[in-house]
Amino acid sequence: MSPPKRRFYPLLLLSLSALFLFSYYHSSLPHFSSHTFKSNDTPETHFFNPPQYPNYTPQIFTLTIKVLAFDRFDSISRCLRSLANADYVNDRVNLHVFIDHFKETNGSGNLDEKLEESHRILDFVDKFSWRFGEKFVHYRTGNVGLQAQWLESWWPSSDHEFAFVVEDDLEVSPLYYKFLRGLILNYYYNASNFSPSLYGASLQRPRFVPGKHGNKLQLETGTRLFLYQLVGTWGQLLFPKPWKEFRLWYDKHKAKGIKPILQGMVTTGWYKKMGERIWTPWFIKFIHSRGYFNIYTNFQRERALSVSHRDAGVNYGKTAGPDSNLLDQNSLDFNLLEMQPLNSLKWYDFCFREVLPGRVVRSSDELKSVLYSLQKHKTIILISLFRTSQAVTKNMLCHLEKLDIRNHIFMGPGSDFLLDLARRGYPVIETEMLLNSIRSLRSMDSQGAKTGFIKEILVKAYIIKMCLESKYNSWVIDGNMLPISSDMFSDVQDPGYDFFATKDSELLFVRSSSTSAKIWVDSFIEKAIAKLNSLTGKDSFDRDHGNFGYAVARSLEEKGAKIKMVDEFSFGEKIGMDNGNQTQLREGKKFVFWSSEMGSDFIQRGLQNLGMWEIEEEDSSCTAVVCHQS
């Protein structure tokens, strides 16, 4: 072989060695084929959906540590050393250090002292060795404060880039990265555990419930992971897509002068006192409007993977000392990387009240399970959303939360909005799918020939039948009604009647009794539908905007049942075009109602006048968090 060709041998050997090391490194990480992923997006969630390309393997995610520092040399030196002592399992992890400038003073005062301390911190950070990836230092030219430090620290370059944000008085466990890595692989890249509701994970020990009068933060001994809405500031992992969504939301609200005021939250008091010095009230308001959740740990004995030393600064007037005990290899008495499936973890809201997301009823068995979980005092409230706008529905949710009415279930046509309600923890029934899953109802539907309203009737009647079989009372209302107090569903007058109904508003009550159960059979449903058809075209009834309760009452009367027709004007206050400026409710009223044909703008105006419109125009979310202790 000629000498020129021999010169290629070293290059060839070097290339083969590099290829071997690259293949070995990548084979140590899990690969994800295209079938692993599924779409979970709804109109109000804008999360990353892993690509569906054939034979696609996503790029390895990158994690960047964002250290936020100011003027505490001892704090940042302790923080950086703890980060450098962690096990990064041969992954590339970048370190970005943001050092805020000291506040300018008019007089000389201690200016030289401040300059010396800043330069001392800069010198330490410059010389600090970071062998795991890129080290980047941002020394600000002016004092921007803690809020800007957080908000300006990161803009993700892709859906595979994550940030771990730590303030300088934080100390992390050597095990922290292996744990975060496991979380990302298990709850972001594994489709069976992926949820569009997750925005990240906090490594701090949970200690705080921000909702006023909320439940105490108590967890079972065996609970190591759980979901909680509250963001953590002492070691917070952030997912890329929700963080981008938050930043855009923040920009819009800040530009329009909208403040992060959320009534019923302790953090709102913080904001009123400290203003733009803090950022968490903004993020909390955003999380509340979107219904998102954070992963938290519970390691018992006050242990955590990140510990705040609570050094004197913005949040503490004087040093308070470590908030928890650092979990390390010596104190580890369980498998840190053993992570439960997402569907087995418990979810908690700002009141530390358990939330049950994903309850979508599409079959008879699912209906039984959901009804059993909902019944309170043996009563179920079925709310139809067929002729109700999204804004009016959200306003109803705010009222139900305020009145602590939780034994309700929504029914409606399959839609992204209905699924988003389920994602947020509200039980829903997909009417068409439930109807198609039950043979007896499917046959009554005449192979889909019936109108949408008749299908609605079939499902309502079937749900009442299921309630009676389980010995539950049932209420049926439309979305064109708002309870004024919880008494509306608990105080039913005249126990001598098993059925109550109204003619104009959609309101029906069926008491659980042997008499009502005997009457409510499939043959009755068929007769009720026949009655609906016979009423079609008359002045008192319209097929597309009919009254289920009224039709049922007419059919029950023909069967000899004792039914009480209730005058809704005696118990309810009607909003109409002629009384749109009404500002007071008459005494003794239990609910407000309106025509299903009334426009959303008129409904909103009427409810606003009565002080019963409780959602914000910008986000269509509740203006308050109302906690009721369990």
Buried (B, 14 or more C-beta within 10 A) or exposed (E): EEEEEEEEEEEEEEEEEEEEEEEEEEEEBEEBEBEBBEEBBBEBBBBBBBEEEEEEEBEEBBBBBBBBBBBBBEBBBBBBEBBBEBBBEEBEBBBBBBBBBBEEEEEEEEEEEBEEBBEEBBEEBEEBEBEBBEBEBBBBEEEBBBBBBBBEBBEBEEBBBBBBBBBBBBBBBBBBBBBBBBBBBBBBBBBEBBBBBBBBBBBBBBEBBBBBEBBEBEBEEEBBBBBBBBBBBBBBBBBBBBBBBBBEBBEEBBEEEBBBBBEBBBBBEBBEEBEBBBBBBBBBBBBBBBBBBBBBBBBBEEBBBBBBBBBEBBBBEEEBEBBBBBBBEEEEEEEBEEBEEBEEBBBBBBBBBEBBBBBBBBBBEBBBBBBEEBBBEEBBBBBBBBBBBBBBBBBBBBBBBBBEBBBBBBBBBBBEBBBBBBBBBBBBBBBBBBBBBBEEBBEBBEEEEBBEBBBBBBBBBBBBBBBBEBEBBBBBBBBBBBBBEBEBBEEBEEEEBBBBBBBBBBBBBBBBBEEBBEBBEBEBBBBBBEBBBEBBEEEEBBBEBBBBBBBBBBBBBEEEBEBBBBEBBEBBBBBEEEEEEBEEBEEEBBBBBBBBEBEEEBBBBBBEBBEBBBBBEEBBBBBBBBBBEE
